[in-house]
Amino acid sequence: MSTEENKTEELFEHYNFTADPGQDLLRIDKFLLLRIPKISRNKIQLVAKDNNILVNKKPVKVSYKVRPGDEISVVLPYPVTEFKLVPEDIPLDIVYDDDELIIVNKVAGMVVHPGFGNYSGTLMNALVHHFDNLPKRDDFETRPGLVHRIDKNTSGLLVIAKTESALSNLSKQFANRTSQRRYWALVWGDVAEDEGTITGDIGRSQKDRKIYRVYDEEDGYGKHAVTHYKVIERFRYVTLVECKLETGRTHQIRVHFKQLGHPLFNDPEYGGNRILKGTTFTKYKQFVNNCFKLIEGQALHAKTLGITQPKTNEFLEFTSELPEGFEQVLTKWRAYSLLD
């Protein structure tokens, strides 16, 4: 791994406050609500969960009570700038479209919304070109209609709201866990159980802020996360699994399977982009490297998505095919696993 890949994600200070000498004890979320314009309590809680609220240069929980003389910083992984969402004529795979919502099948390699280092070419840039008047979010101007996200190198299904009421309704479905999401993942190793559940609080790593890790509940750093899985097909050195998300944390499947000892195949952030299982033969190494070249990043695809239509209350379920490269990797492993 190169030096560049090992660099810790740079953080940028967006706000800095020093509590007055006569400051009464006050929860930090209330303190920041009084001082930061146009911010919601929910946004403050999300920033705190990512350990991005610092008091005297150390991360604190949202329940921390500000004391006289405390130096409070809000740091984020992008510089202080206003991202402009520019419409771009980028082709999209629209699976479904009605008056309330859009279902998009995102390709691997496409970032969902603009951010530091990704100002254009995102799914959001494409959506605002193809669809007018997507509902704006007060706290995220560059994410109109966005209900949920998937990682840049994860392909598959996303739902986008077309109205304010649909955005509220669909967001509640995800928050209340009434939506249904199933992913297919190729993981390293022969997973022991045919099906199982992985539970572990997930939070941003304090050593490398580009990645996440599982924390003990008593640490207080992570968010509760549950992933159910079942084996679809075994290929001796790798296993194809279906994952059903009970929660939707950042990098959830990737982190949980890393914790289980089965990193996702070709996952650069979690160690899956090197040979972890198999033989030492040169031909095997070449075979795996050829498989790596067929996919962009981790072998993970958001295959099915089920939501309730906000107006009609009809349950809608959508299924997408695996990307061509992912399918080719499975075909190669299927053939290899039959060899003596």
Secondary structure, DSSP 4 states (H G I P E B T S, - for coil): --HHHHSPPP-EEEEEEE--TTPPPEEHHHHHHTTSTT--HHHHHHHHHTT-EEETTEE--TTPEE-TT-EEEEEESS-S-------------EEEE-SSEEEEEEPTT--SS-BTTB-SSSHHHHHHHHSS-PPP-SS-TT-TTB-----TT-EEEEEEESSHHHHHHHHHHHHTT-SEEEEEEEEES--SSSEEEEE-EEEE-SS-TTSEEEE-GGG--SB--EEEEEEEEE-SSEEEEEEEESS--TTHHHHHHHHHT-PBTT-TTTT-SS--SS---HHHHHHHHHHHHHSSSS-EEEEEEEEE-TTT--EEEEE-PPPHHHHHHHHHHHHHHT--
